[in-house]
Amino acid sequence: MADLAGAIAALRQLETPDSSVAVSGTVVEVEVRYRDVSQLTGGAGRGRAAFVVEVSFDEAAGEYRLRLVDQRASAQISTGGLSGSYSSTTMLSGTMRTRSFARGSHAGEQGYGQDFDSKPWQDAVVQRVEAHGWTRRKGFWGRLFS
């Protein structure tokens, strides 16, 4: 029998200073912020990147569905004016592996380094959910050929 309360409690244990867990009914979002820095590269700017694993639970079927989102945003002010960018990649099924690496320096601070791999976070969420009796919902092709 799938245990929703136990799965949510296990997912809440993933909270750290760089990650958060938000619960809204039967949907849980685990967000990992892997870049949140101010930079000075030809001007003043700010960059942010986060990876979200969203788990939707279907209590009637005892199944869950994953939605993976990788979000990046940056803004910069320089002598050339103001520039900004935002990108978001979403996968409703399957596996997304985000590998990101950046180096730079803050104005008046030491350099920063950033290296992120999303796979361990996906695996941690799946292990905790399945440990509480949930099974992953099969996609169209999986249901058709099972």
C-alpha positions as CSV (number, residue, x, y, z in Angstrom):
1,M,0.0,0.0,0.0
2,A,1.4,3.4,-1.0
3,D,2.0,5.8,1.9
4,L,1.6,9.4,0.9
5,A,2.5,10.9,4.3
6,G,5.6,8.8,4.6
7,A,6.7,9.7,1.1
8,I,6.2,13.4,1.8
9,A,8.1,13.1,5.1
10,A,11.0,11.3,3.3
11,L,11.1,14.0,0.6
12,R,11.2,16.8,3.2
13,Q,14.4,15.3,4.5
14,L,16.1,16.5,1.3
15,E,15.8,20.1,2.4
16,T,19.2,21.9,2.8
17,P,20.2,25.5,2.7
18,D,20.4,25.1,-1.1
19,S,17.3,23.1,-1.6
20,S,13.6,23.4,-0.7
21,V,10.6,21.1,-0.6
22,A,7.1,22.5,-1.3
23,V,4.0,20.5,-0.8
24,S,0.6,21.3,-2.4
25,G,-1.9,18.5,-1.9
26,T,-0.6,15.5,-3.8
27,V,2.1,17.4,-5.6
28,V,5.6,17.8,-4.1
29,E,8.4,20.0,-5.6
30,V,12.0,19.5,-4.7
31,E,14.0,22.5,-5.9
32,V,17.8,22.6,-5.9
33,R,19.4,26.0,-6.4
34,Y,22.8,25.3,-7.9
35,R,23.7,28.8,-8.9
36,D,22.7,32.0,-7.3
37,V,25.6,34.5,-7.6
38,S,26.4,38.1,-8.4
39,Q,29.0,38.4,-11.1
40,L,31.2,41.1,-12.6
41,T,31.9,40.2,-16.2
42,G,32.1,43.4,-18.3
43,G,29.5,44.9,-16.0
44,A,27.3,44.1,-12.9
45,G,25.0,41.1,-13.1
46,R,23.2,38.3,-11.4
47,G,22.7,34.7,-12.3
48,R,20.4,32.0,-11.0
49,A,19.9,28.4,-11.9
50,A,17.6,25.8,-10.3
51,F,16.6,22.2,-10.9
52,V,13.2,21.0,-9.9
53,V,11.9,17.5,-9.5
54,E,8.1,17.6,-9.2
55,V,6.3,14.5,-8.0
56,S,2.5,14.1,-8.6
57,F,0.9,11.3,-6.6
58,D,-2.2,9.4,-7.8
59,E,-3.5,7.9,-4.5
60,A,-6.2,5.8,-6.2
61,A,-3.7,4.0,-8.4
62,G,-0.7,4.1,-6.0
63,E,1.4,5.6,-8.8
64,Y,3.5,8.7,-9.2
65,R,4.6,10.9,-12.1
66,L,7.8,12.9,-12.4
67,R,8.2,16.2,-14.0
68,L,11.8,17.6,-14.3
69,V,12.5,21.3,-14.9
70,D,15.8,23.0,-15.3
71,Q,15.6,26.9,-15.1
72,R,18.3,29.5,-15.7
73,A,18.0,33.2,-15.6
74,S,20.6,36.0,-15.7
75,A,20.6,39.8,-16.0
76,Q,23.5,42.1,-16.6
77,I,24.1,45.8,-16.8
78,S,27.2,47.1,-18.7
79,T,28.2,50.0,-20.7
80,G,26.3,48.5,-23.6
81,G,23.0,48.6,-21.8
82,L,20.9,46.1,-20.0
83,S,20.7,42.5,-21.1
84,G,18.9,39.4,-19.7
85,S,18.1,35.8,-20.5
86,Y,15.8,33.1,-19.2
87,S,15.6,29.5,-20.2
88,S,13.6,26.6,-18.9
89,T,13.7,23.0,-20.0
90,T,10.9,20.7,-18.9
91,M,10.6,16.9,-19.3
92,L,7.3,15.2,-18.3
93,S,8.8,11.7,-18.4
94,G,12.2,10.0,-19.0
95,T,15.4,11.3,-17.5
96,M,17.0,14.7,-17.8
97,R,20.6,15.0,-16.9
98,T,21.8,18.5,-16.3
99,R,25.5,19.0,-16.1
100,S,26.6,22.6,-15.6
101,F,30.0,24.1,-14.7
102,A,30.9,27.8,-14.3
103,R,33.8,29.8,-12.9
104,G,34.1,33.5,-12.4
105,S,34.6,36.1,-9.7
106,H,32.4,38.4,-7.7
107,A,33.3,42.1,-7.4
108,G,35.6,42.4,-4.3
109,E,35.3,38.6,-3.4
110,Q,37.1,35.4,-4.1
111,G,36.3,33.4,-7.2
112,Y,33.4,31.1,-7.3
113,G,33.0,27.7,-8.8
114,Q,29.9,25.7,-9.6
115,D,29.5,22.1,-10.7
116,F,26.1,20.5,-10.7
117,D,24.8,17.1,-11.8
118,S,21.0,16.5,-11.5
119,K,21.0,12.7,-11.6
120,P,21.7,12.2,-7.9
121,W,18.8,14.4,-7.0
122,Q,16.4,12.5,-9.4
123,D,17.6,9.2,-7.9
124,A,17.2,10.4,-4.3
125,V,13.6,11.5,-5.0
126,V,12.7,8.2,-6.8
127,Q,14.3,6.1,-4.1
128,R,12.4,7.8,-1.3
129,V,9.1,7.7,-3.1
130,E,9.4,4.0,-4.1
131,A,10.5,3.1,-0.6
132,H,7.0,4.1,0.5
133,G,5.2,1.7,-1.9
134,W,4.7,4.0,-4.9
135,T,5.2,2.8,-8.4
136,R,6.1,5.0,-11.4
137,R,3.3,5.6,-13.8
138,K,3.9,4.1,-17.1
139,G,3.7,6.2,-20.2
140,F,1.6,5.5,-23.2
141,W,4.0,3.1,-24.8
142,G,4.7,1.3,-21.5
143,R,1.0,0.7,-20.9
144,L,0.5,-0.4,-24.5
145,F,3.2,-3.1,-24.5
146,S,2.9,-4.3,-20.9
